[in-house]
C-alpha cells in the first residue's frame, strides 16, 4: 500500500520537470520536483534529507538534459522553417523569370 504514494509523487514530479521556458527555470523546477520525490521516497527509509538531496541532483540533471533536448529540437525546427522559406523564395524567383 505504501507504493501508491511513491508512484503518485513520481508522476507529479515528472510532469513538473518541463515547466519553464529558460534553462534556469526548467532546471530549478526539476530540482524542486526531484527533491520532493526524493524526500517522499527517502522518508520510507527514514532518511528524507538524503533522499531530497539525491532527488534534487537527479531532478536538476534530468531537467537540464530535457532543456538541452528541447533547444536542439527548436533549432532543428528553425532550420527547417528557414530552408522552407528559402525554397519558397527560390521557387517564386524561378516562376517569375519564365
Contact map, one row per residue, 1 for C-alpha under 8 A:
11110000000000000000000000000000000000000000000000000000000000000000000000000000000000000000000000
11111100000000000000000000000000000000000000000000000000000000000000000000000000000000000000000000
11111110000000000000000000000000000000000000000000000000000000000000000000000000000000000000000000
11111111000000000000000000000000000000000000000000000000000000000000000000000000000000000000000000
01111111100000000000000000000000000000000000000000000000000000000000000000000000000000000000000000
01111111110000000000000000000000000010011000000000000000000000000000000000000000000000000000000000
00111111111000000000000000000000000000000000000000000000000000000000000000000000000000000000000000
00011111111100000000000000000000000000000000000000000000000000000000000000000000000000000000000000
00001111111110000000000000000000000110010000000000000000000000000000000000000000000000000000000000
00000111111111000000000000000000000010000000000000000000000000000000000000000000000000000000000000
00000011111111100000000000000000000000000000000000000000000000000000000000000000000000000000000000
00000001111111110000000000000000100000000000000000000000000000000000000000000000000000000000000000
00000000111111111000000000000100110110000000000000000000000000000000000000000000000000000000000000
00000000011111111100000000000000100000000000000000000000000000000000000000000000000000000000000000
00000000001111111110000000000000000000000000000000000000000000000000000000000000000000000000000000
00000000000111111110000000001100100000000000000000000000000000000000000000000000000000000000000000
00000000000011111110000001101100100000000000000000000000001001100000000000000000000000000000000000
00000000000001111111000001001100000000000000000000000000000000100110000000000000000000000000000000
00000000000000111111100011001000000000000000000000000000000000000000000000000000000000000000000000
00000000000000000111111011001000000000000000000000000000000000000000000000000000000000000000000000
00000000000000000011111011000000000000000000000000000000000000000000000000000000000000000000000000
00000000000000000001111111000000000000000000000000000000000000000010000000000000000000000000000000
00000000000000000001111111100000000000000000000000000000000000010011000000000000000000000000000000
00000000000000000000011111110000000000000000000000000000000000000000000000000000000000000000000000
00000000000000000011111111111000000000000000000000000000000000000000000000000000000000000000000000
00000000000000001111111111111100000000000000000000000000000000110010000000000000000000000000000000
00000000000000001000001111111110000000000000000000000000001111110010000000000000000000000000000000
00000000000000000000000111111111000000000000000000000000000100000000000000000000000000000000000000
00000000000000011111000011111111100000000000000000000000000100100000000000000000000000000000000000
00000000000010011100000001111111110000000000000000000001001111110000000000000000000000000000000000
00000000000000000000000000111111111000000000000000000011111110100000000000000000000000000000000000
00000000000000000000000000011111111100000000000000000001001100000000000000000000000000000000000000
00000000000111011000000000001111111110000000000000000011001000000000000000000000000000000000000000
00000000000010000000000000000111111111000000000000010111111100000000000000000000000000000000000000
00000000000000000000000000000011111111100000000000111111101000000000000000000000000000000000000000
00000000100010000000000000000001111111110000000000010011000000000000000000000000000000000000000000
00000100110010000000000000000000111111111000000000010010000000000000000000000000000000000000000000
00000000000000000000000000000000011111111100000101111111000000000000000000000000000000000000000000
00000000000000000000000000000000001111111110001111110010000000000000000000000000000000000000000000
00000100100000000000000000000000000111111111000100110000000000000000000000000000000000000000000000
00000100000000000000000000000000000011111111100100100000000000000000000000000000000000000000000000
00000000000000000000000000000000000001111111111111110000000000000000000000000000000000000000000000
00000000000000000000000000000000000000111111111100100000000000000000000000000000000000000000000000
00000000000000000000000000000000000000011111111100000000000000000000000000000000000000000000000000
00000000000000000000000000000000000000001111111100000000000000000000000000000000000000000000000000
00000000000000000000000000000000000000000111111100000000000000000000000000000000000000000000000000
00000000000000000000000000000000000000100111111111100000000000000000000000000000000000000000000000
00000000000000000000000000000000000001111111111111110000000000000000000000000000000000000000000000
00000000000000000000000000000000000000100100001111111000000000000000000000000000000000000000000000
00000000000000000000000000000000000001100100001111111100000000000000000000000000000000000000000000
00000000000000000000000000000000001001111110001111111110000000000000000000000000000000000000000000
00000000000000000000000000000000011111110100000111111111000000000000000000000000000000000000000000
00000000000000000000000000000000001001000000000011111111100000000000000000000000000000000000000000
00000000000000000000000000000000011001000000000001111111110000000000000000000000000000000000000000
00000000000000000000000000000010111111100000000000111111111000000000000000000000000000000000000000
00000000000000000000000000000111111101000000000000011111111100000000000000000000000000000000000000
00000000000000000000000000000010011000000000000000001111111110000000000000000000000000000000000000
00000000000000000000000000000010010000000000000000000111111111000000000000000000000000000000000000
00000000000000001000000000100111111000000000000000000011111111100000000000000000000000000000000000
00000000000000000000000000111111010000000000000000000001111111110000000000000000000000000000000000
00000000000000000000000000100110000000000000000000000000111111111000000000000000000000000000000000
00000000000000001000000000100100000000000000000000000000011111111100000000000000000000000000000000
00000000000000001100000001101110000000000000000000000000001111111110000000000000000000000000000000
00000000000000000000001001100100000000000000000000000000000111111111000000000000000000000000000000
00000000000000000000000000000000000000000000000000000000000011111111100000000000000000000000000000
00000000000000000100000000000000000000000000000000000000000001111111110000000000000000000000000000
00000000000000000100011001100000000000000000000000000000000000111111111000000000000000000000000000
00000000000000000000001000000000000000000000000000000000000000011111111100000000000000000000000000
00000000000000000000000000000000000000000000000000000000000000001111111110000000000000000000000000
00000000000000000000000000000000000000000000000000000000000000000111111111000000000000000000000000
00000000000000000000000000000000000000000000000000000000000000000011111111100000000000000000000000
00000000000000000000000000000000000000000000000000000000000000000001111111110000000000000000000000
00000000000000000000000000000000000000000000000000000000000000000000111111111000000000000000000000
00000000000000000000000000000000000000000000000000000000000000000000011111111100000000000000000000
00000000000000000000000000000000000000000000000000000000000000000000001111111110000000000000000000
00000000000000000000000000000000000000000000000000000000000000000000000111111111000000000000000000
00000000000000000000000000000000000000000000000000000000000000000000000011111111100000000000000000
00000000000000000000000000000000000000000000000000000000000000000000000001111111110000000000000000
00000000000000000000000000000000000000000000000000000000000000000000000000111111111000000000000000
00000000000000000000000000000000000000000000000000000000000000000000000000011111111100000000000000
00000000000000000000000000000000000000000000000000000000000000000000000000001111111110000000000000
00000000000000000000000000000000000000000000000000000000000000000000000000000111111111000000000000
00000000000000000000000000000000000000000000000000000000000000000000000000000011111111100000000000
00000000000000000000000000000000000000000000000000000000000000000000000000000001111111110000000000
00000000000000000000000000000000000000000000000000000000000000000000000000000000111111111000000000
00000000000000000000000000000000000000000000000000000000000000000000000000000000011111111100000000
00000000000000000000000000000000000000000000000000000000000000000000000000000000001111111110000000
00000000000000000000000000000000000000000000000000000000000000000000000000000000000111111111000000
00000000000000000000000000000000000000000000000000000000000000000000000000000000000011111111100000
00000000000000000000000000000000000000000000000000000000000000000000000000000000000001111111110000
00000000000000000000000000000000000000000000000000000000000000000000000000000000000000111111111000
00000000000000000000000000000000000000000000000000000000000000000000000000000000000000011111111100
00000000000000000000000000000000000000000000000000000000000000000000000000000000000000001111111110
00000000000000000000000000000000000000000000000000000000000000000000000000000000000000000111111111
00000000000000000000000000000000000000000000000000000000000000000000000000000000000000000011111111
00000000000000000000000000000000000000000000000000000000000000000000000000000000000000000001111111
00000000000000000000000000000000000000000000000000000000000000000000000000000000000000000000111111
00000000000000000000000000000000000000000000000000000000000000000000000000000000000000000000011111
